Amino acid sequence: MGVLRGTAVRAFHRVVDAVLPPVCLACRRPVADVDALCSSCWSGLRLIERPYCERLGTPFAYDLGSGALSAAAIAEPPPFNRARAVAVYSGAARDLVHGLKYRDRHDVATYLARMMVRAGSELLDEDTVLVPVPLHRWRLWRRRFNQSALLAERIASTAHCRVEPAALVRIRATRQQVGLTCNERARNVQGAFRVDPDSRAAIDGRRVVLVDDVLTTGATVNACTRALLRAGAAEVDVLVFARVVGGEPTDL
């Protein structure tokens, strides 16, 4: 029933989009072009561009030179190689993520994926294996789709990469991360992921790009990265649409 409902919702949106004037993907105000943002939402999108930490992808206030690392990356190096994000998780970026994640706006995924391909261009080539962050089966059943898998599939079709949508498995249900501290988040997802045995050959010795919608403290992508490295991945990079930066409030 969940799959049928999701298909019906997407079909309804296609009919509406064909009959009604195009609207902003974030705020739903009328716009001139299909699959676009209005000028207000676009100006409110805080894009992450260099200079930024080459390891974590967090923006710097000023240029520290080529290859500069943030204090956080030096003090506590992550298990992944590099992380890249399109925008700071606030304003229009937050609205876009919520539209995809909670309102069945699958059309938003194509727009986000195009921007993610540009932001992560140095991570993507024909030898890249894309792996989405998985949902536990019960959460997937309730939500009906995995937004990270949808993004990975759209990125793969644009960047001509290989995608392994079921390579990572969430082997136990975890608490919602909302309201947890950094340490609590890390403990919450510790040991929660493994690589499916049928996907090990596709991962072994390969460079993997882990795909998710939002990066918060990094607890989830760290746990996923460790599972991929244990399964034989040569290295793991992370590509997300938005990331929480500094003291930005978050609902994730």
Solvent accessible surface area in square Angstrom, and as a share of the most:
residue,aa,sasa,rsa
1,M,190,0.85
2,G,28,0.27
3,V,115,0.66
4,L,123,0.61
5,R,130,0.48
6,G,6,0.06
7,T,64,0.37
8,A,61,0.47
9,V,32,0.19
10,R,73,0.27
11,A,38,0.30
12,F,125,0.52
13,H,37,0.17
14,R,152,0.55
15,V,93,0.54
16,V,38,0.22
17,D,61,0.32
18,A,88,0.69
19,V,113,0.65
20,L,99,0.49
21,P,94,0.59
22,P,38,0.24
23,V,40,0.23
24,C,0,0.00
25,L,9,0.04
26,A,11,0.09
27,C,41,0.25
28,R,100,0.37
29,R,136,0.49
30,P,109,0.69
31,V,27,0.16
32,A,99,0.77
33,D,94,0.49
34,V,101,0.58
35,D,51,0.27
36,A,25,0.19
37,L,22,0.11
38,C,17,0.10
39,S,98,0.63
40,S,68,0.44
41,C,14,0.08
42,W,117,0.41
43,S,91,0.59
44,G,36,0.35
45,L,11,0.06
46,R,116,0.42
47,L,70,0.35
48,I,13,0.07
49,E,118,0.53
50,R,136,0.50
51,P,46,0.29
52,Y,20,0.08
53,C,0,0.00
54,E,39,0.17
55,R,62,0.23
56,L,27,0.13
57,G,2,0.02
58,T,27,0.16
59,P,50,0.31
60,F,37,0.16
61,A,107,0.83
62,Y,148,0.56
63,D,104,0.54
64,L,91,0.45
65,G,40,0.39
66,S,125,0.81
67,G,47,0.45
68,A,19,0.15
69,L,74,0.37
70,S,15,0.10
71,A,84,0.65
72,A,62,0.48
73,A,2,0.02
74,I,115,0.58
75,A,88,0.68
76,E,139,0.62
77,P,81,0.51
78,P,12,0.08
79,P,37,0.23
80,F,5,0.02
81,N,52,0.26
82,R,54,0.20
83,A,1,0.01
84,R,5,0.02
85,A,6,0.04
86,V,7,0.04
87,A,0,0.00
88,V,5,0.03
89,Y,2,0.01
90,S,22,0.14
91,G,46,0.44
92,A,7,0.05
93,A,0,0.00
94,R,91,0.33
95,D,46,0.24
96,L,0,0.00
97,V,1,0.01
98,H,23,0.10
99,G,4,0.03
100,L,0,0.00
101,K,26,0.11
102,Y,116,0.44
103,R,136,0.50
104,D,15,0.08
105,R,18,0.06
106,H,15,0.07
107,D,40,0.21
108,V,0,0.00
109,A,0,0.00
110,T,50,0.29
111,Y,24,0.09
112,L,0,0.00
113,A,1,0.01
114,R,90,0.33
115,M,10,0.04
116,M,0,0.00
117,V,27,0.16
118,R,155,0.56
119,A,30,0.24
120,G,0,0.00
121,S,72,0.47
122,E,74,0.33
123,L,0,0.00
124,L,22,0.11
125,D,67,0.35
126,E,141,0.63
127,D,91,0.47
128,T,0,0.00
129,V,0,0.00
130,L,0,0.00
131,V,0,0.00
132,P,2,0.01
133,V,8,0.05
134,P,14,0.09
135,L,25,0.12
136,H,14,0.06
137,R,156,0.57
138,W,144,0.51
139,R,46,0.17
140,L,71,0.36
141,W,188,0.66
142,R,145,0.53
143,R,44,0.16
144,R,69,0.25
145,F,26,0.11
146,N,21,0.11
147,Q,7,0.03
148,S,1,0.01
149,A,17,0.13
150,L,24,0.12
151,L,0,0.00
152,A,0,0.00
153,E,79,0.35
154,R,69,0.25
155,I,0,0.00
156,A,9,0.07
157,S,80,0.51
158,T,63,0.37
159,A,22,0.17
160,H,147,0.66
161,C,16,0.09
162,R,111,0.41
163,V,38,0.22
164,E,29,0.13
165,P,70,0.44
166,A,70,0.54
167,A,0,0.00
168,L,5,0.02
169,V,45,0.26
170,R,24,0.09
171,I,76,0.39
172,R,91,0.33
173,A,66,0.52
174,T,18,0.11
175,R,161,0.59
176,Q,106,0.47
177,Q,30,0.13
178,V,82,0.47
179,G,75,0.72
180,L,20,0.10
181,T,80,0.46
182,C,85,0.51
183,N,105,0.54
184,E,60,0.27
185,R,13,0.05
186,A,51,0.39
187,R,149,0.54
188,N,18,0.09
189,V,3,0.01
190,Q,131,0.58
191,G,48,0.46
192,A,0,0.00
193,F,5,0.02
194,R,101,0.37
195,V,4,0.02
196,D,37,0.19
197,P,88,0.55
198,D,136,0.71
199,S,12,0.08
200,R,112,0.41
201,A,93,0.72
202,A,11,0.09
203,I,0,0.00
204,D,89,0.46
205,G,53,0.51
206,R,68,0.25
207,R,50,0.18
208,V,0,0.00
209,V,0,0.00
210,L,0,0.00
211,V,0,0.00
212,D,15,0.08
213,D,5,0.03
214,V,12,0.07
215,L,7,0.03
216,T,31,0.18
217,T,64,0.37
218,G,8,0.08
219,A,11,0.09
220,T,27,0.16
221,V,3,0.02
222,N,32,0.16
223,A,12,0.09
224,C,0,0.00
225,T,0,0.00
226,R,118,0.43
227,A,3,0.03
228,L,0,0.00
229,L,67,0.33
230,R,164,0.60
231,A,8,0.06
232,G,27,0.26
233,A,7,0.06
234,A,68,0.52
235,E,61,0.27
236,V,2,0.01
237,D,0,0.00
238,V,0,0.00
239,L,0,0.00
240,V,1,0.00
241,F,0,0.00
242,A,0,0.00
243,R,19,0.07
244,V,21,0.12
245,V,30,0.17
246,G,76,0.73
247,G,83,0.80
248,E,44,0.20
249,P,113,0.71
250,T,60,0.35
251,D,52,0.27
252,L,23,0.11
